[in-house]
Amino acid sequence: MLDFEEVQKHNTKDDCWVVIHGKAYDVSKFIDEHPGGSAIILKYAGKDATKVFDPVHPPDTLEKYLGKEFHLGEVKMPEKTPKKEYDDDPDEPPSQEELQRRLNIANMPDLAQIYNLNDFEFVARYTMNKIAWAYYLSGCDDEITLRENHLAFHRVFFKPKVLVDVTNVDLRTKMLGTEVELPFYITATALGKLGHPEGERVLARSAGKQGVIQMIPTLASCLFDEIVDESLPDQTQWFQLYVNKDRKVCREIVEHAERRGMKGLFITVDAPQLGRREKDMRSKNFEDLSHVQGDDEEADRSQGAARAILSFIDTALQWSDLEWFRSITKMPLVLKGVQRIDDALKADEMGIDGIVLSNHGGRQLEFSPPPLELLIELMPILKKRGLKMEVYLDGGVRRATDVLKALCLGAKGVGIGRPFLYAMSTYGDEGVYKAIQVLRDEMIMCMRLMGATKISDLDESMIDVRRREVVEDKLFGKVYEELESPAFKLK
Ligand SMILES: Cc1cc2c(cc1C)[n+](S(=O)(=O)[O-])c1c(=O)[nH]c(=O)nc-1n2C[C@H](O)[C@H](O)[C@H](O)COP(=O)(O)O
């Protein structure tokens, strides 16, 4: 067993050891290839790097990517001082802003004071660590699409029926052939451990308890199997795939997902390269983790956590590849990130099982169309042609009314991202459970007030899609984080 004092001696670029989970690793030869850049490793040379390693790397990363000869074995770590709430680095005392954040956490409202999904965002803004908040919230460029995703729902109104017996409301529906309790799902969002030490396992547990589908991301912080093992035996989960340039790796991932019981393969098609998420880029600590795709040395390396993890993505993915996916799996195939009518029609013609109208939550191409507006235009065309596939939507869904508008327009279900991340990051399992509960309760109330008792009652006769002047959205505006240069200042 190695002494920690021995590890501390190896703290230079040419002779660099780090400790992860009580084991030492010689990363001297790996340091220049690290997708997240060398600076972050150097910062922890000769030290215990577990706390920065965990949120951004699946647990098997070192097994997979660092040769056995560099695994140096167990380290006898110095006696841990009793676990303080915050294990501050003695050389780096917490900033005023961090102290304020800790005070906010101590004074957090309890869950009984959380009335809607936006409340989770409000609490998250003042209690999450800046890096996680920046990564989760970040839209691309000026975040026009991020805002328009949500505001698009404000331009659609209902035509509620009255004098309907609405005593019993049934929210159950089918998605990709599976019976579900609720017509919304927890969509794929990477790096769950940035917000909560158990990351995507929190989402799996809460989704299972409420019969909600979880879409497991390729870039989860937790191991795929850890997340699946956390779910209930009969729980429905889908898998989101970032297609790897290496088709052999891709095939192994897809076949393993199928073996573990995934009921849908969602191929993300809107991210051949990552959008420019400036909040994420500004979050200092990941500046050193930045690595732009490809090896363009001249490129701007301050690309935040996002770029640090996506250099494997296949930028050459195209329609002709879909046959190959059809040949390697029986799972329903869904294209996640369709943003044009003709692409949607092409997917339907090719017999793809479904599409998600999505712009990645406004994190990719600025001025991509709000998915709800696409849905309004697309569904009449698809219905006229004899719709075969299922159409989903995600982006900006924050209220039951948003869910119900999408369903009236013909969506099979909607994906929700950030609200569940904020609920997880602030209140853990109970938070996600409450977020689902809040949305469920809102849906029952809204269905009653619309004169609908089951999902199949929801059709285009119940909504008015004429464009309207959008009133200023006070609540959304209040929680919405204004971009301030260069550092965040909590108001
Ligand atoms: C908020 C968020 C979204 C991400 C996401 C991470 C975060 C923090 N990540 S990302 O790191 O690559 O950008 C993924 C991802 O892993 N794969 C994916 O298909 N979509 C990803 N998305 C997009 C997500 O699946 C939904 O399209 C989006 O979250 C829906 O918008 P709302 O957040 O407004 O509900």
The ligand as an ORCA input file, in Angstrom:
! r2SCAN-3c Opt
* xyz 0 1
  C     -30.626     20.905    -19.678
  C     -29.783     19.899    -20.395
  C     -30.258     19.346    -21.582
  C     -29.494     18.388    -22.254
  C     -28.238     17.998    -21.734
  C     -27.749     18.535    -20.540
  C     -28.531     19.495    -19.875
  C     -28.007     20.075    -18.595
  N     -27.450     17.121    -22.479
  S     -25.984     17.707    -22.970
  O     -25.140     17.795    -21.817
  O     -25.446     16.864    -23.987
  O     -26.304     19.031    -23.543
  C     -28.103     16.237    -23.295
  C     -27.551     14.967    -23.667
  O     -26.569     14.483    -23.084
  N     -28.164     14.284    -24.681
  C     -29.316     14.748    -25.299
  O     -29.830     14.107    -26.209
  N     -29.904     15.917    -24.895
  C     -29.341     16.634    -23.892
  N     -29.986     17.737    -23.401
  C     -31.276     18.178    -24.010
  C     -32.462     17.529    -23.287
  O     -32.553     16.161    -23.621
  C     -33.775     18.204    -23.686
  O     -33.841     18.295    -25.101
  C     -33.933     19.579    -23.051
  O     -33.443     19.564    -21.740
  C     -35.405     19.977    -23.022
  O     -35.529     21.281    -22.562
  P     -35.865     21.672    -21.043
  O     -34.593     21.492    -20.286
  O     -36.288     23.107    -21.165
  O     -36.976     20.777    -20.554
*
